[in-house]
Amino acid sequence: MDSATSTSLQDTKEANKDVKEGNVTVIEETPGFDAKATKKLIRKIDWHLIPFLALIYLLCFLDRTNIGNARLDNLEKDLHLHGLQFNDCLAILFPFYIAAEIPSNIMMKRLRPSIWLTFIMVFWSVAMICQGFVKNYSGLMATRVFLGVFEGGLFPGVNYYITSWYCRHECGFRMALFFSAATLAGAFGGILARGIAEMNGVGGKSAWAWIFILEGLLSLVVSFTAYWVINDYPSTANFLSAPEKAEVERRLNEDHGNLSNTYNIKYVWQAIRDWKIYIHMLICMAGFCPIYSFSLFLPTIIKNMGYTANEAQLMSVPPYVVACFFTIVASYVADRVRQRGVFMCGFQIVAIAGFAMLAGTKKAKIQYAGTVLAAIGIYPQIPLGLAWNGNNIGGNMKRGTGIAMQVMGGNCGGIIASYVYLTRDSPRFIKGHSLLIGIISMAFCLSLFMTVYLRRENARRDALAAVAERSDYSDEEKLEQMEIADNAPWFRYTV
């Protein structure tokens, strides 16, 4: 072997080095697993990652939204809340939640997921428990601030974490399994609140206080196991054999086209300058706004249909159960056909129909059916939208920042949601339902625009490749373009 060939081989080896969490992993040119072995490997990863991630998000979403159930157990009366003070307590969480998201994803990249996720989970659990001991409006506002600070990192962090394990066309279904915990949180929240209502007066505390204390204690107990249960990255996973680790790394490298995975602040700026991420932020905001409105006020909406508080707690369960089913199935099918936009648009139309039924009639049965349709329409949008955005961002650091930006924009919808349903508009809340119809309609227009744009951009890149008579790019050429992320000429968007 001559010196030039030796140098070339050495350069190739060096180019395939990927720095992950301080460890250098060499991506070797190894043959991939066959279809059966790959399926077995993915299922193995699923069982070790998704159940626990779903559990901690269930607890996170439950802790964030159980104030809607607590409201029916005399929270406002006991804390002497009046006017918009209850809405203020809902809204104050979100600015701090939003501010925590991008720094949290950067910290998770600098540290390890097992350390960072455990840290934030312990402290949001403590904030939740403290919320059960507040005596007035100021105390409730303060605990909601701390809840927002520590919960803010979980959702974007886990979505970024999932993209570190799965190929792009596999992420949507896993994000849906994870996010389906939010719908289960709504279902369990109603059931738990109904049971905890029987503790009213125990220890001199009202039922609403016990809702916060007991659910916070549950989160705290689970957080003590998180450090040992959460696996950081494929290269360090104890449950994978050496060949399996190499295969996961090979699949990710092939799927992302050798785009840069190193920690460098310039990739953060790439994300900030990408206009497509801002469109996804608006779509996400228009998705989270009805979800937070729904989860925070559904018990109140159902109660105003003419049911008792205890009946309303239990009747809030079925819409979430149905929504959970559609959330998982929609993302599974979207992954199989490798499309997102058409599913987003379809569910947005269903959501509009649901809120129209709530606004358009006084009949309780039709209104309740409207809550079911609204839940079916709004919940699948989030995992579909997150997978869509994540699939179309090249490179780990840019993708982590872009997902955090998207969720940050989405949670701005939580601020709006806190003031959608005002007491003065009860019992019908027609203004609130109409506002949500308008917001979801905006999301529909933006989703349709992105679908058309991405199809045309893929066609443009295909045409340029055809003119250049290029059907493929070598690994060396891809490595030369690794720093321009999804602007690389060989990158194709998920539509």
N, C-alpha and C positions, 0 to 999 in steps of 0.2 A: 504493500500500500504506500503510495507516495505521500509527501508531506501536505500537499494541497488537499488531497482526499481526507487525510487525517484531520486537518484543520476544519474542513467542512462538517465532518461528523461530530467533532467536538462542539462546533457552533450550534448544530441542530439540537444536541443534548442540552446545551445551555439555554436555548430558546424555549425548550419545553419544560423548563423549571417554573413551578408556580408557587409563590409564597403564600402559605395559608396559616394564619395565626402563629407566625413566628417559625413554622416548620417548613422546610423546603421539600416539596414532593416532586419527584421526577416522573413525568408522564411518558411511559415507555410505549413503543409501538408494539402492541400485543393484539392478537386476534380477539374479537369480541365474543361474548357468550352467544349461544344459539337462542332462539325465541323462547323455548321452554325454560332454560336456565335463567334468562333475563326476567321472565315473568315471576319465577320463584324468588329471585333477588329483590325485585321491586316489592313483592308481598312481604318479604322479610323486613325490608325497610319500613313499609307501612305499619306493620304491627309494633315496631319498636319506637316509632315517632308519633304517629297521628293520634292514637288514643289519649296519650297524656297531654299533648298539645290541645286537643279538643276539650279535655277536662279543665285545664287551667283557663282557657278562654271562656268556657261556660261559667266558671266562678267569677272571672273578671267582669263579664257582661252582666251577670246576676248582681254583683256588688254595685255596678254603675247604675243599674235601672230599677233596683228593688224599691227605690224611693217612690215609684209609681204605685206599687202595691201598698207601701207604708202609708201613703196618703189616705187610703180608705179606712185606716185604723186610727184616725184622729190626730195625725201628725201635725196638721196645720193648727188645729185647736190647741193642742198641748204646747206648741212652741209659739203661739200667739202670732202666727203669720197672717198677713192681710194684703190685699191688693195683689201686686205682682211679685211679692216676696218669695212665694213658692217657685215661680218661674225663674227668678233670679238665682235661687239655689240650684236649679237644674243647669242654668247657663254658665255659672261661674266655673264649673268643672272643665269646660271645653277649651278656653284659651290656654290653660296650663297643660291640658292634655295635648293640644296641638304643638305647643312650644317644646314639649319633651320628645317629639317623634323623631326628627332628624338627628339630634344629638344622641338619642338612644340607639339608633341603628349604627351610628359611627362608633359608639362605645361597645356595642356587641361585636363589631368587626375588630376593634382593638383588643378587647378582652376575649371571653369565650361565652357562647350562648348559655351554658350551664351556670356560669357565675352571674351574668347580668340578669337573666330571667328570674333566677332565684332571688336576687337582691330586690328587684322591683316588686316581686310578688309578696315578699315578707312585709314590705313597707306599705303596700296598698291594703293588705289585710289588717294591719294595725290601724290605718286610717279608717277602715270600715268599722272596726270594733269601736273606735272612739266616737264614731257618728251615733252610736246607740246611747251615748252618755251626754249628749248635748242638751242644753236647757233653753236655748233661745235661737233666734235668727242668726246672730253673729257666729255662734258655735257651729251651726249647721253649715254656714258659708265657709268657715275655716276648714272643716273636715273635708268638704267637697273639693276645695283647692288642692289639698294634699292627695286626695284620691285621684284627681286628674293628673298631677305630676307623676305619680308612680304607675298608674295604669297606661299612660300614654305610650310607653315603649313596647307594650306587648304585641299589639296587632300588627304594626309595620314590621316589628322584629321577627315575628314568626313567619310572616309572608316572605320576607327576605331569606330567612333560614330555610324554608321549603325549597326555594330556588337553588340552594346550595347542595341539594340532594337529588333533585329530580330534573329530567329534561323538560323543555318548555311545554311540550304537548301533554305532559303528565301532571303539571302543576295545578291546573284548574280544578281537577277532581279532588286533589288533596287539600287545596285551599277551601273547597266547598265542604269537605268533611270537617275541617277545622272550624269554618264559619258556621256550620250547621249547629254548633254548640250555642250560638247566640239565639237561635230559635228554640232550642231545648231549654236555654236559660229562661226564656219567656214562659214556657210551659211549666217548668219546675218552680219558677217564681210564684206563679198563681197557686200551685198546689201547696208549696211550703208556706206561703202567706196565709192560706186558709187554715192550715194546721197550727201555725204559730199564733194565730188569732186567739186560740184557746188559752194561751199563756198570759193574756191580758191581766195585769195586776200582780203577777208573780214577781216577788222581790221588789215590789213597789214600782215596777216599770210597766209601761204600756206595751201593747203588742207590737207597735211600730218599732220601739227600741229593741225588742227581742229579735225582730227581723234582721236588723243591722248587726247585732252582737253575734247571733248564732251563725249567720251566713259568713260574717267576717272570721269567726273562729274556724269554720270549715276551710276557708281559703288559707288560713295560717297553718293549719295542720298539713294540708297538701303541699304548701310551699317548703316545708322542712324536708320533703322527699325529692324536690325538684333537682337539686344539685347532682344527685346520684342517678336519676332517671333520664335526664336530658343528655343525649349524645351530641357532642359538639359538631364534628364534621366527619365525612366519610373516612378520611385518612387517619382519624383517631378513634373510630368506633370500635368498641370491644366486641360487639356482636357480629362483626364482619371478618371473614378470613382475609388473608393477604390477597388472594386472587380476586375476591369480591371487592375489596377496596380499590384495586387497580381497575376493575371493570367499571365501577361507579365513576371514578375519575376519568376514565377513557370516554364514557358516554357523555359526561358533562362537557369535556373538552371538545368532543365532536359536535355536540349540539350547539355549543356557543361559538364554534369556529375559532378556537384559540384566542378569543378576545381577552383583554387584560383582566386579571383577577387580583392584581396587587393593590396594596393600600397606597393611594396617592390622592391628595386633595384636588388635583386637576380634574379627576373624574366626577367629583361633587359639582364642580363648576360646569362640566359638560351637561349634567342633568339639569342644573338650574337654567341653562341657556336653551334647553330643548322645548320648543313650543308644544310639541305633542303631549308632553307630560302635563302641561297646564290644561289642555283639553280634558285629559283624564281626571285631573283634579276637580274640574267642574262637574263631570259626569258622576264622580264619586260623591261629591257634595250633594248632588241631586238624588243620590241613592241613599246616603246616610240620613239626610233630613227626614224623609218619611219613615225610615226605620226607627230613629230615635223618637220621633213624634208618636209612632205606633206603640213602641215598647214602654214609653214613659206615661202615656195617657190612655192606653187601651182599657185598663180596668175602669177608669172614669167614664170613657165613652160608653162602655157596655152598661155600667150602672145607670147612666142617664137614659138608656133605652127602657128603663122601668124595672130593673132587677135590684135585689138587695146587694149589699157590699159583699157578703159571702158568696152569693150566686155569681156575681161579676168576677170574683177572683177565679172561680172554677171555670166559668165560661170563656175566660181569656186563654185557656189551654189549647182547645182544638185548632184555632187559626195557626198557632205556632207549630203544632205537630204536622199539619198539612204543608206548611211552608218549608219545614225541615226536609220532607220527602222531595219536594220539587227542587229545592236547592241542590241536593246531592245528585238527583237524576239529571238535571239540566247540565251541570258541570261535567258529569260523566259522559253524556252524549256530546257535549261541546269538545271535550278532549278527543273523543273518538273521531269526530269529523274535522277537528283542528280548525274550528271557527268560533268566534266570540260575538262579533257585532250583530249578526242576525238574531242570536238568542237574546242579547241585551234589548234590542228593539221590541221583540215579541213580548218579553216580560214587562217592559215599560207600558205597553198597550194594556196588558192585563191589570196592572196597578192602577192605571187611569180609570178603567172600568169599575174597579172596586171602590175607589174614592168617590166616583160619580154616583154609585148606588148609595153610599153613605150620605152624600149631600142632597140627593134628589128625591128622597122619600121619608115619610114619618113612620112607615111600617117597620117594627122592630125586627121581624124575620128577614126582610130584605136588607136592612141595615147590617144585621149580623152576617148575612151572606156576603155583603160588601167587605166586611173586615177579613173574611177568609180569602176573597179574591185579592184584596190589597196585600195581604201577607204573602200570598203566592207570587205576586208581581214584584214586590220590593226586595225580598230577601235574596233571591238568586242573583240579583244584579251585582252584589258586592264581590263574591268570589269570582264571578265571570269577569267583572271589570278589572279586578286586581291581577288576575291571570293574564288578561289581555295586555295590560300595561307592562307587566313584568316580562311577558314573552317578547315584547318589542323593544326592550332595552338591552344593549350589549355590554357585557363586562360586569363583574360582581359589584364593584364599588359604585358605578353609575346606577346599576339596577337597585342596589340597596337604598341609595339616595332618592331615586325616582319613585320607588314604592313608598318611602316615608313621606315624600312630597304629596303623593296621591292621597294617602291616608290623612295627612295633615289638612289638605283641601277638603276631604270628605268630612272630617270632623268639624269643619266650619259649619257644616249642615246641622250639627248638634246645637250650636248656638241659636240658629234660626228655629230649630225644632222646639226649643224650650219656650218659645213664644207663639207657636202655631195655634195651640188650643188654650184660649183664655177663658177664665171663669165667666166673664161677662157675655161670652158667646154661647154658653151652655143653654139648653141641653143638646141642641142640634150641631153646634160647631160648624156651621155651613162655611163660614169664612176660612176656617182652618183647612177643611177638606178641599175647598176651591184653590187655596194657596198651594197645596201639595199637588193638585192636578197640574197647575201651571209649572211647578218646579220639575215634575217628572216629564212633562211635555218638552221642556228645555233639554233634558237628558236624552230624550228620544231623538231630537234634531241633531244633537252633537254626536250621538252614537252612529246615526245614519251617515253623517258627514265623514267620520273617521273610517267607517267601513268602506265608503266609496273612495276616499283618499288613499287608503292603504292598498286597496286593490290596484288602483292606477299606478301607485309608486312601484309596486312589485312588477307590474306589466312594463313600466319604463325601464327598470333594471334588467328585466329579461330581454327587452329589445336591445339595450346597449350591449349586453353579453352576446346576443346573436350577431350584432354588427361586428363585434370584435372577434366573432367566431370562438367564443369561450363558453364551454359547458361546465367547466369546473376550475377551481383554483387549487394550486398545490399548497401544502402546509407551510412552506417557506413564504409564499406570497401572502397567505393569511396572517402569518406572524409579523410580516412587515406592516400590515394594516391593522394590527390588533388594538392600537390606541385610538382609532377613530370610531370604535364601538359600532353601533347599528348603522352608521353612515357608510360602512364598508360596502363596496359594490356587490359582494357575494351574499350579503345578509338579506333575508326575505322576511317580511313582516307577517305575523299572524293576523288574519282578517276576521 
